[in-house]
Amino acid sequence: MNSPDFKNVEILLVEDNPNDARLMLRALTKNKLTNQLLVVENGEEALDFIFARGKYSTRAVDDFPRVVLLDLKLPKVSGLDVLKQIKKDDRTKSIPVVILTSSKEEKDIIEAYTLGVNSYIVKPVNFENFALTIKEIGLYWLLINIPPV
């Protein structure tokens, strides 16, 4: 899962809840979508990875993940702040970011889209629905979507 050089990460999963992360990993594994996945537990680490800082400083900053799955409620740096920093930087603004959260608050949805989120998904409570949602996200962003070159 986590390669020492962090090359070719296709999915960056930013999730501080270990149960939600486990469920996502299970759903992605079941659908063979976990080959190049990196899980980080807070917004600061997500930004360090994206911008090749700290323990990720040896990674090429332009070797972007195909998609970032981002929770909103994160320690250290909030999901909305992570999104804001990704989308305001010319090097990273084209990285697809999918908010995957339990928040249905209209203000969060509006702010996420204002900041440039590519998709906003409320986590289903039921595991089967959750697994199906994760499968569809993975299939769409990894196999169907054509990223900019």
C-alpha positions as CSV (number, residue, x, y, z in Angstrom):
1,M,0.0,0.0,0.0
2,N,2.5,2.7,1.1
3,S,5.6,2.5,-1.0
4,P,8.7,4.1,0.4
5,D,9.1,6.5,-2.5
6,F,5.4,7.4,-2.7
7,K,5.4,7.2,-6.5
8,N,2.3,6.7,-8.5
9,V,-0.2,7.2,-5.7
10,E,-3.6,7.1,-7.5
11,I,-5.8,7.6,-4.5
12,L,-5.0,9.9,-1.6
13,L,-7.4,9.1,1.2
14,V,-7.6,11.7,3.9
15,E,-9.6,10.2,6.7
16,D,-9.1,10.5,10.5
17,N,-11.8,8.0,11.5
18,P,-10.1,4.6,11.5
19,N,-13.5,2.8,11.1
20,D,-14.4,4.9,8.0
21,A,-10.9,4.4,6.6
22,R,-11.2,0.6,7.1
23,L,-14.6,0.5,5.4
24,M,-13.3,2.5,2.5
25,L,-10.2,0.3,2.2
26,R,-12.4,-2.8,2.3
27,A,-14.7,-1.5,-0.4
28,L,-11.8,-0.4,-2.6
29,T,-10.0,-3.8,-2.1
30,K,-13.1,-5.7,-2.9
31,N,-13.2,-3.9,-6.3
32,K,-9.4,-4.1,-6.9
33,L,-8.9,-0.4,-6.6
34,T,-6.2,-0.2,-3.9
35,N,-3.0,-0.9,-5.7
36,Q,-1.7,2.6,-5.3
37,L,-3.4,4.1,-2.3
38,L,-2.1,6.2,0.5
39,V,-4.0,6.9,3.6
40,V,-3.3,10.0,5.7
41,E,-5.1,10.9,9.0
42,N,-5.0,14.7,9.0
43,G,-5.1,17.7,6.8
44,E,-1.5,18.7,7.5
45,E,-0.2,15.4,6.3
46,A,-2.4,15.6,3.2
47,L,-0.9,19.0,2.3
48,D,2.6,17.7,3.0
49,F,2.0,14.8,0.5
50,I,0.4,17.0,-2.1
51,F,3.1,19.7,-2.0
52,A,6.0,17.2,-1.4
53,R,7.0,18.6,2.1
54,G,8.2,17.0,5.3
55,K,8.4,13.2,5.1
56,Y,7.2,13.4,1.5
57,S,9.9,15.8,0.4
58,T,11.6,13.3,-1.8
59,R,8.4,12.8,-3.9
60,A,8.1,14.7,-7.1
61,V,5.6,17.5,-6.5
62,D,4.1,17.0,-10.0
63,D,3.4,13.3,-9.5
64,F,-0.2,13.9,-8.4
65,P,-2.7,11.4,-7.2
66,R,-5.6,10.7,-9.7
67,V,-8.1,11.7,-7.0
68,V,-8.1,12.9,-3.4
69,L,-10.9,11.5,-1.2
70,L,-11.1,14.1,1.5
71,D,-13.1,14.2,4.8
72,L,-14.1,17.6,6.1
73,K,-13.7,17.2,9.8
74,L,-9.9,16.6,10.2
75,P,-7.3,17.3,12.9
76,K,-4.6,20.0,12.4
77,V,-6.0,21.4,9.1
78,S,-9.6,21.1,8.1
79,G,-10.8,19.5,4.9
80,L,-12.0,22.8,3.6
81,D,-8.6,24.4,4.2
82,V,-6.9,21.5,2.5
83,L,-9.2,21.9,-0.5
84,K,-8.6,25.7,-0.5
85,Q,-4.8,25.2,-0.6
86,I,-5.0,22.5,-3.4
87,K,-7.3,24.6,-5.6
88,K,-5.5,27.9,-5.2
89,D,-2.1,26.6,-6.3
90,D,-1.6,26.5,-10.1
91,R,0.5,23.3,-9.8
92,T,-2.3,21.4,-8.0
93,K,-5.6,23.0,-8.9
94,S,-6.5,20.3,-11.5
95,I,-6.3,17.4,-9.0
96,P,-9.8,16.0,-8.6
97,V,-10.9,16.4,-5.0
98,V,-14.0,14.5,-3.8
99,I,-15.3,15.5,-0.4
100,L,-16.5,12.3,1.4
101,T,-18.1,13.4,4.7
102,S,-21.0,12.9,7.1
103,S,-21.9,16.6,6.9
104,K,-25.1,17.6,5.1
105,E,-24.8,21.2,6.2
106,E,-25.6,23.5,3.4
107,K,-22.8,26.0,4.4
108,D,-20.2,23.2,4.0
109,I,-21.6,22.1,0.6
110,I,-21.7,25.7,-0.7
111,E,-18.2,26.5,0.6
112,A,-16.8,23.3,-0.9
113,Y,-18.1,24.0,-4.3
114,T,-17.1,27.7,-4.1
115,L,-13.6,26.5,-3.3
116,G,-13.6,24.2,-6.4
117,V,-14.4,20.7,-5.1
118,N,-15.1,18.3,-7.9
119,S,-17.8,16.3,-6.0
120,Y,-19.4,16.4,-2.6
121,I,-20.7,13.0,-1.3
122,V,-22.4,12.4,2.1
123,K,-21.2,9.0,3.5
124,P,-24.0,6.5,3.6
125,V,-24.7,4.9,7.0
126,N,-25.4,1.5,5.7
127,F,-22.3,-0.6,4.8
128,E,-23.6,-2.0,1.5
129,N,-24.5,1.5,0.3
130,F,-21.2,2.9,1.6
131,A,-19.3,0.1,-0.3
132,L,-21.2,0.8,-3.5
133,T,-20.6,4.5,-3.2
134,I,-16.8,3.9,-2.7
135,K,-16.8,1.5,-5.7
136,E,-18.5,4.0,-7.9
137,I,-16.1,6.8,-6.9
138,G,-13.1,4.6,-7.5
139,L,-14.4,3.4,-10.9
140,Y,-15.3,6.8,-12.1
141,W,-12.2,8.7,-11.1
142,L,-9.7,5.9,-11.9
143,L,-11.2,4.3,-15.0
144,I,-13.8,6.6,-16.6
145,N,-12.6,10.1,-16.0
146,I,-10.0,11.5,-18.3
147,P,-7.6,13.7,-16.3
148,P,-5.7,16.7,-17.9
149,V,-2.3,15.8,-19.3
